[in-house]
Amino acid sequence: MIILLPPSESKTPHDHGDPLSLDQLCYPELTQDRAHMCDILMEISSRERGWEELGVSQRLAPEVERNTEVFTTSAGPAINTYTGVLFTALDAATVAHEDRLDTVFISSALFGVVNARDHIPAYRYSMTPKLSTWWKKRLSPVLDDAWAAEVVVDCRSGAYRRAWPGTNTLPVQVVTETNGVRKTVSHNAKHTRGLVARHLLNRDGDMPTTPEDVVSALKEAFTVEFEHAQITIVV
């Protein structure tokens, strides 16, 4: 089983540690593509109004400037680099089965995909429709092969999902229900997806190997519906 997460917009810089080494990241077949994307990001971020080109406010200009140091600043485990609602709910530092973090991967506009244990620096770069198309051509042959025998619990959405649609994914949708009316609330969905990942990492017993196993495992902690290869968590 693979747990595939979206990144967070916010990231935590690392105070110490070796800098980024692209050839140490998962799936070295993507090294040249990652290097190309890093070069583009550094070039854009070095411009006077690079923040504007990256689609963020001037308030985030210091984070954009930090992009120019992507190869020289300290790197640390990706699972600790990404912050935000989902990662707070997951709370990787306290999961019961730490070895299961090897099954956690995170989508990235900069790196395509990283493993939870891969060491990366903090950066500011969001997936756009153009980027998702670019990455799809590169991720599909790699991940289609690497994960062909896996069931992929897909907690991504939007452009990150389009960057690798996959054929064996189980998208996780989260809805709230009030008086029979259902709706999706982004903040709540991120939090719940973090709890979904945490439960799968924390539970005793073997890791799920089929969609039915995943659904059964999640029913231990959530109200779950499973239809058309999609998991819906009702909260």
Secondary structure, DSSP 8 states (H G I E B T S, - for coil): -EEEE---S-B---SSS-B--GGGSS-GGGHHHHHHHHHHHHHHHTSTTHHHHTT--GGGHHHHHHGGGTTTSB-EEHHHHB-SHHHHHH-GGG-S-GGGGGGEEEEETTTEEEETTSEE--------HHHHHHHHHHHHHHHHHHTTTS-EEE---HHHHHH---SSEEEEEEEEEETTEEE--HHHHHHHHHHHHHHHHH-SS----SHHHHHHHHTTTSEEEEETTEEEEE-
